[in-house]
Amino acid sequence: MRFFTLINRLTVLLVCVFFFQKAQSQDAQLPQLNYLYKPGDNGYACFRIPALLSTANGTLLAFAEARKNNCGDSGDIDLVVRRSTDGGKTWGDMQIVWNDSTNTCGNPVPIEDKATGKIWLISTWNLGTDHEKEIVAGTSQNTRRAFVLSSGDVGKTWSAAREITPDVKMPDWTWYATGPCHGVQISTGKYKGRLVVPVNHIEKATNQNFAHIIYSDDHGATWHLGQNTPFDKANETTVAEIKKGNLMLNMRNSGRVDHARKVTTSKDGGNTWAPLQVDSTLTEPICQGSLLNYTMTNKKTVLLFSNPASQTKRADLTLRLSKDYGKTWAASRVIYPGPAAYSDIAVNNNQVGCLYEAGATKPYEGVAWMTVDLNDLLK
């Protein structure tokens, strides 16, 4: 009996050693992560929810939620930014953009108004003691609210937060989430100059989750609501301008059936939306993604998309490129094969910058930075 017990223990030990060595081997094969934000920086326990903006003068602004005590979505959370003026080769120190005591300031959506040079940051707020489930159920002390901040010096300094909730949120909505990712400014057509922010919300009466936009036609002075998408089960939304000044929304699929992104388009500046479609190429494990329209130096326009392209886990961060405004995806590359989650992308001089959550063993070990040459992606 002792002999068989010894054999069993040896077997268990060998199995443990095998899986430990396998995990170490996998970790060794992962590319090194260039963290812009990692646990412990400036006394914060965790950083999540990246948002990225490339300005007209080439400055990069990398935003994140700085979570004071843990990685949870509620509690003491501040908005922070780091700046780069050399294409992401070096970065300035972390700046606090918005800190409201122990409350939650999050879901950053930056947009640059190219007519004025002002940068707008649209965000959400809730009491640090309120949790998402309570807000959705209507049992929270307060609710989810919308605010804007601005910078007139390319992100060096920021205004105080200004509340816009009454203008952009209906009274019977509970949960409300901007982005998280960059917004856009329409460059042509009837709605040229419009600042557009992707948003999703939950209706109290039906508990349905819809996507929509909010927009400004007066350079950020006032903000307004666009109509809902025709169907629900769409959240964490990203937006891009496509041809003729039309818009495309690309949405996290909260239906949890297709494991692929949902998309819709608008011909009237986001006031109304076509029926939702599932893009089966854009697989997802139910997670956020980022959509971006870019005109290359050769004047060709491409649509870019990033997300963890796995149906089963948050991993395999993938960058895709479309030459026909998202009808098909001509190129793709796994840019980080390990655990990865939320991301945002921006382009400067044909270099795609990606700000993304990733780690060796779990996706939330920090917010990292990398660049990918667009010409290499097109090969």
N, C-alpha and C positions, 0 to 999 in steps of 0.2 A: 504493500500500500504506500509506504514512504517513497519507494522507487517511482511509482506512477505520479505521486504528488510532486516529486522533484522534476519529473519530465514535463508535467503541466506548467509548472512555474517557469521552467526554461523556455517552453514554447511561448508563453505570454511575454517573457522578457525579449525574446527574439523578434516577435511581432512588433513590440513597442519600439525596439531599436530600428527595425525596418522603416516604420512610418516616420520616426524622428529623422532618420537620415534622408528619407524621401522629401520631407518638408524642408529640411536644410538645403537639399539640392535644388528644390524649386525656388526657394528664396534666393539662392546664389545666382540663379539664372535670370532673376528679375533685374531690369535696369535700375540704376541708382536714382533715387528720387531727389529732386532739387526743391526742398521745402521752402516756401515763403512764409508759411505759418505752421508752427508745430506746438504740441502741448508744452506748457511751461513758459512760452514766450510772454513777456510782460505780465506774468502772473496769472495768465488764463489757462484753464484746464484743458480746453479743447477749441478747435477752430473748424467751422463748417460753412457750407452755403457760399461758394465762390461766385463772384460776378466780375466781369472784365470789360474794360473800355479802352479802345485805342482812339486818341483824340486827333484832331486835324493837324496838330503840330508834331504828332508822333509820340506823345507821352502816353505811357501805359498806366492805367489805374487798376490795381488788383484789390478788390473788396472781399471781405469775409465777415461772418458772424464770429465774434470773440466771446466764447461761452465761459463764464467766470468759474463755475464750480464743477461742471461735468459736461458730458456731451449731449445731454437732453435738450429737447426742443423748447422747453420753457425755463423760466428762472431768470437770473441776472445775465443778460446777453447784450453786448455792445456791437456797434458797427465800426469796423476799422478799415484802413486802406494803406497800401504801400504804392509808391510811385517809381517809375523807371523812365529815364529820358534817353536810354541807349538801346532800345529794342528788347529790353528784358535781360541784358547781360549783368547789370547791377541794379539793386533796388534800394530806395531810401528806407529810413526807419518807419516802423509802424506808427500811424496816427489814428487817434480815436475820432471818428466822424460824428457819432451820436451815442451818448451814454445818458440814460435816464434812471439813475439810482439802481435799484435791483430789478427793474422791469425789463421786458423783452423788446429789443429793437432789432428787427431782422428783415429778411427777404429783400435785399438790396437790388434795385434796378437802375443802373446809370444810363443816361442819354446825354449826348452833347448836341446843343442847338447850334448848328453850323452858321446860322445867320448872326447870332450874337456872341458866340464863343462860350456861353455859359453852360456849365454842366449841371444837370438835374439828377438828383438821387431820390427815387420814389421808394418808400419802405412801409413796413407795417409795425404796429405797436400793440402790445397787450400787457396787462399786469403780470409780473413775474410769478405771482401765485396762481394764476389761471392757466389751465392746461387745455390742449386742443379739444379733448373729449368733452370737457365742461363747457367750452365755448360753443361747440356744435350742439350740445344738448340744451343750451340756454340756461345752464345752472351756474355759470361763472359770475364773479363779482362785477366784472366789466366785460368788454367785448373786444373784438379785433378792430383796429382803427388804422386809417391810412394817413401818411405824412409825406411832405416833400422837403428836401434840403437842396441847397444850391452852392456852387462854387464859381467865382468869377476869375480865379487865377489858376486854372487847370489843376484843381484838386489840392492846392497847397493849404487853403483854409476853406471852412464851410460855414454856412449860415446856420442859425437855429432851425429846428424842425418846425414846419408849419402844417397844421392839421387840415386835411381836405376831405375827411370822412363824409360829411353831409352831401358833398358834391359827387362822390364816386361810389357810395355804398348804399343800397336800399335798406330801409329799416328792418325788413323781415329776413335779411341775410345774417347768418351767424359767422361761420369761418370765412376768412377773406385773406387771400395770399397774392401778393405781387410777385411776378416771375417765378422763381428767382433766376435772373440772368440779365443781360443788357436789354434795353429797349431800342427803338429805331426812330428816325426822323424820315418821313416820306420825302423823296428827292424829286419827284416829277408828278405831273398830272394835276387834277382838280384839287387834291388835298396836299399839294406840295407844302412842306414846312411843318406839317402836323407831327407833333411828338406823340409816340405811341408806346404804351406800357401794357404788356400781357398780364392778365390777372385771372384768378379763378375764385369762386365763392360757393357756399352751400346755402340753399334756401331752407329756412326754418320749418315751413309747413310740410315740405315734401322730402327733406333731407337729400335732395338731389344736388350734385356737384356740377356746375357749369363753368365754362370758360368765357371770357369776354376781354375787352380792352378798356382802358381809360385813355383819354387823349387831351392834348392842349393845342389850340390853334392860335394862341396869343403869346407864344414864347414862354410858357410856364406860368403865366399870371393866374389863369383859371384852368380847372380840369373838369372833364365831363365823362359820362358813361356811354360806351357803345352797347349794343344789344348783345344778349346771350347767344352762344352757339345753339343751333336748333335742338341738339340732344345733349344729355348729361353724361356723367361718368368720364369727365375730362378735367384734369387739374394740372398744376405745375406747368405753366404754359410758356412757350417761347415764340417770338414773332420775327418775321423777316419781310422785307419788301421784295416783291417779285416783279414781273414785267408790267409796264404801263402804270406804275404807282400802286398796283394792287398789293394786298397783304396776304401772307400765309401764317396761320397759327399751327404750331406743332405741339401736341399735348401728351402728357403722361396719361396712360390708359388705366384709369381707376376701375374699369370694368373687370380687370384681372382675368380675362378669358383669352384674349388674342395674343398677349405677350408681344404686342407690336404697337408702335406709336399711332396716334390719331392725328389727322390733319384736316384743315378746312381753309377756304380762301374767301377774301372779301374784295369786291370791286368798288366799294364806296367808303374807303378809308377806315374800315372796321366798324361801321355802323350796323351792318348786317353780315351774316355769314352763310355760306353754302352748307349743305348737309355734311356731317362728319364722314370721313373715309379712314380706313385702316391702311397704313403703309406697311405691308408685310415684310418689306426689306429691312425696316428699322426695328429690329427685335429689341426687346427690353425686359428686364426682370421686375418691372414696375419701379421706375426711377425717373429722375429729372434728366433733361437733355438740353442742348443748346443749338439753335438754328441761326445762320448768319449768311447774308447776301454780300458778295464782294466782287467788285470790278477790278480785274487784274491789270497789270501794267501794259498788257497787250490789248486792253479794252474789252476782253472777253469777260462775261459775267458768269460767276459760278455760285452755287448754293452749297454751304458747308453745314455739316451736322456732327455733333459729338454726343456720345452716351455710352454707358456700359452695355455692350451688345451681346448680352447673354439672356436666355429665357429663364435661367434658374438661379442666378446669383449676381450680385453687384461686382462685376469683374470685367476684364477685357475692354478697357476704354478704347473706343473706336472712333476714328475720324473718317467721315465720308464726304464725297464730292459729287455734285450733280451739275450737268451741263444744260439741263432742260427744266430748270426750276422745280426740281423734286419729282418729276414724272418717273425718272429712273436715276439710279446712283451708279455713276460710271467708274468710280474708284473708291477704295476703302483701305484703311490700314489700322491694325491694332497698335495703338501708340503706347499703351501700358497693359501688359497681359495679366497683371496681378489684381488683387482686390481694389476696386475703384467705384466711385459713386457719382456725385454731382460734379458738373463741369461747366465752364463757359469759355468761349473762343472769341478771338479778335484777330484781325490781319493788318499787317503793316509791311509795305514793300514786298508782297508775295510771301511773307513769313507768317504762318499761322501760329499764334500764341494760344496755349491752352492752360487754363488755371483749373486744377482738378483735385478732388479728394482721393487719396490713395494711401496704401500701406503695404507692408510685406505680408501681414497676416490678416488684417481687416482694413476696410476702406477708409476708416476715420482716424488714421494715425497722423494726419496733417493735410495741408493744402499745398500742392506742389505746382511747379511751373515747367513747361517745356515748349519748344518751338519746332515746327515742321515746315520744311520748304514746300510751297505749293507745287513747284515744278517737279519735285520728287514724287509727290502724291499723284500727279498726272501721268507719270511714266508707266 
